[in-house]
Every structure is written in C-alpha cells, then in structure tokens.
Amino acid sequence: MDLTQKVALITGGTRGIGKSIVLAFAKAGARVYFTYLGSSERANELASELKTVGYFAEGIEADAIDFARAQEVVDEVVKKEGRLDVVVNNAGITQDNLLLRMSEEQFDSVIRTNLKSVFNYTKAASKVMLKQRNGVFINMGSIVGDEGNAGQTNYAASKAGIIGFTKAVALELASRNVRANVVAPGFIETEMTAAIPEEELKKWLEHIPLGRPGKAEEVADLCLFLASERAAYLTRQVFRIDGGMR
C-alpha cells in the first residue's frame, strides 16, 4: 500500500498497536506525526529509528483528553505540511473493575481518554479535511464495544461510543469525500495483554477459531489499507480483526 505524499496523525503512537501503525504508515511513504504523553524517550527513539532508514516520523507531546491541545496539534501539523490526510484515533487506556467496585474516576478517565479524545481530534481535523475535500479518519474500537466484557463496563461504553460517533461523523462528512471507519481488534498481543495470567490467556484462546492472538502489525496493515486509495469506497463501517472470535 502506497501512502506517498500523504500526511498522517496518529494519537498514542509510542507503544503497542499505535507504534505498529506509525511504523507501517511511515514505511508506506507517509509523513507521520504521532502524539505521546510523558514518554519523550520512547517518542524520540521511534522517530530516530525511522529517520535513520529514510522515513519520516515526528512525535508531539499531547494529552489526548485536552480539547484545546488537539486543535494546537492539528494546527502544528498543517502549518508544517500544508495538509492533513489521515487521522488515526488510537489513544486509549483500560481501568478494569467490576461495576459494583468501579469508582467514578475509573469510569470517567476511560471515557475521557478513549472516547472524548476521538471527538477532540476528529473535530479539529475535520475542518482541514472538509476544506481539502478529502481525508480519512480511522478510529480504534474493540470487539468489547460490540459484545461487552465483564469487568470492563467503562471500556465497553467508550468503544461502543466510538462506533456510534464514527457512523454519525461518516454521514456528516461523506459529501466532501471524507471517510470514517472503525477498526475493532480482538485479542491482540501488546504490552498491555502481556500481563494477562496464563490461565486467563488460555480461556481467551479457546474462543478464537484461528487459535492464536492477533499481532499489532496485522491491525496496522488493516489501518494501512483503510487509509489508502484502495479503500476509497469504504466509509461508516466497523472492521473486526479478531481471528473469528464471536
């Protein structure tokens, strides 16, 4: 997939799925900007790794929940590049707990980081894309947003919200050739899932017909396709990447 001359912004790009998306987009020829929070060392290492081999990536420190900062980040990218073609809203957290034990802050923080951040960056970038009459939003959902999961009412609500938000935004922006889709991963091997106990992992694998966890690179490849011109007729869709889990 070729993203040459495309400018992409990826939120939460220093680890896991986000990092894989940064790598995939940069190697496909895009000029990639990614946000990070606190880990400047990781961000610098990632940007340097790509620039050393001839690709472009640059980190921008920003808290995804900050509405004003989202506009500043978009403005900074557009000032440098003159355009913005793809936004991948990937920033997200988990704070799992059973509903009866979940605190208000645990619920609110997950909603703010996972859902409000999508609003922040979509609103900021949509103005640019509407003017260009071209653009792509890829919002990171989860199969949990469709099916729910015990101990994750906050996470499930945030990811279900992303699905509804994306479908509505896609309708609003389609007349200007701006597309919006959701990528909904299942069980993917990342730093976050590496901490899951072996017995719990076995239970998850029992429900995956392909018999293995997914890889972050596989999610990145799907995002790469959706960002490309090969997906020009795809909008308002939810793409599950879950090994057949249902």
KAMOWO-V215447 format. One record per backbone hydrogen bond with DSSP energy under -1.0 kcal/mol. CO is the residue of the C=O (numbers start at 1). NH is the residue of the N-H. E is the energy in kcal/mol with one decimal. If there is no record, write none. Layout:
# KAMOWO-V215447
<<CO & NH & E> <CO & NH & E>>
This chain:
# KAMOWO-V215447
<<3 & 6 & -2.3> <6 & 31 & -2.8> <7 & 85 & -2.1> <7 & 86 & -2.0> <8 & 33 & -2.7> <9 & 88 & -2.8> <10 & 35 & -2.2> <15 & 19 & -1.3> <16 & 20 & -1.8> <17 & 21 & -2.1> <18 & 22 & -2.3> <19 & 23 & -2.5> <20 & 24 & -2.4> <21 & 25 & -2.8> <22 & 26 & -2.4> <23 & 27 & -2.3> <24 & 28 & -1.0> <25 & 30 & -2.2> <26 & 29 & -1.7> <28 & 3 & -2.8> <31 & 8 & -2.4> <32 & 58 & -1.9> <33 & 10 & -2.4> <34 & 60 & -2.7> <35 & 13 & -2.5> <36 & 62 & -2.6> <38 & 40 & -1.4> <39 & 43 & -2.0> <40 & 44 & -2.8> <41 & 45 & -2.2> <42 & 46 & -2.4> <43 & 47 & -2.4> <44 & 48 & -2.6> <45 & 49 & -2.5> <46 & 50 & -1.7> <47 & 51 & -2.4> <48 & 52 & -2.3> <50 & 55 & -2.8> <51 & 54 & -1.5> <56 & 32 & -1.6> <58 & 34 & -2.2> <60 & 36 & -1.5> <63 & 66 & -2.1> <66 & 70 & -1.8> <67 & 71 & -1.4> <68 & 72 & -1.8> <69 & 73 & -2.6> <70 & 74 & -2.3> <71 & 75 & -2.5> <72 & 76 & -2.4> <73 & 77 & -2.2> <74 & 78 & -2.5> <75 & 79 & -2.4> <76 & 80 & -1.8> <77 & 81 & -2.6> <78 & 82 & -2.7> <85 & 136 & -1.9> <86 & 9 & -2.6> <87 & 138 & -2.7> <88 & 11 & -2.3> <88 & 90 & -1.4> <89 & 140 & -2.5> <98 & 101 & -1.7> <98 & 102 & -1.4> <103 & 107 & -1.9> <104 & 108 & -3.0> <105 & 109 & -2.8> <106 & 110 & -1.3> <107 & 111 & -2.0> <108 & 112 & -2.7> <109 & 113 & -2.4> <110 & 114 & -2.6> <111 & 115 & -1.9> <111 & 116 & -2.1> <112 & 117 & -1.2> <115 & 119 & -1.6> <116 & 120 & -2.8> <117 & 121 & -2.3> <118 & 122 & -2.1> <119 & 123 & -2.6> <120 & 124 & -1.9> <121 & 125 & -2.3> <122 & 126 & -2.2> <125 & 129 & -2.2> <126 & 130 & -2.8> <127 & 131 & -1.5> <128 & 132 & -2.0> <129 & 133 & -1.5> <129 & 134 & -1.8> <135 & 179 & -2.6> <136 & 87 & -2.5> <137 & 181 & -2.2> <138 & 89 & -2.0> <139 & 183 & -2.1> <142 & 145 & -1.3> <143 & 146 & -1.1> <143 & 147 & -2.6> <144 & 148 & -2.2> <149 & 152 & -1.9> <151 & 97 & -2.0> <152 & 156 & -3.3> <153 & 157 & -2.1> <154 & 158 & -2.1> <155 & 159 & -2.4> <156 & 160 & -2.5> <157 & 161 & -2.1> <158 & 162 & -1.6> <159 & 163 & -1.5> <160 & 164 & -2.0> <161 & 165 & -2.8> <162 & 166 & -2.6> <163 & 167 & -2.1> <164 & 168 & -1.9> <165 & 169 & -2.7> <166 & 170 & -2.6> <167 & 171 & -1.2> <168 & 172 & -1.7> <169 & 173 & -2.1> <170 & 174 & -1.3> <173 & 176 & -1.7> <173 & 178 & -1.4> <174 & 177 & -2.2> <177 & 135 & -1.1> <179 & 137 & -2.5> <180 & 236 & -3.0> <181 & 139 & -2.7> <182 & 239 & -3.2> <183 & 141 & -3.1> <184 & 241 & -2.1> <185 & 143 & -2.1> <187 & 214 & -3.1> <190 & 194 & -1.4> <193 & 196 & -1.7> <197 & 201 & -2.3> <198 & 202 & -2.2> <199 & 203 & -1.5> <200 & 204 & -1.8> <201 & 205 & -2.4> <202 & 206 & -1.5> <204 & 207 & -1.6> <205 & 208 & -1.6> <208 & 211 & -2.3> <214 & 189 & -3.0> <215 & 219 & -1.4> <216 & 220 & -2.3> <217 & 221 & -2.0> <218 & 222 & -1.5> <219 & 223 & -2.1> <220 & 224 & -2.4> <221 & 225 & -2.1> <222 & 226 & -2.3> <223 & 227 & -1.8> <228 & 231 & -1.4> <229 & 232 & -1.5> <231 & 234 & -2.1> <237 & 182 & -2.9> <239 & 184 & -3.0> <241 & 186 & -2.1> <242 & 245 & -1.4> <243 & 210 & -1.6>>
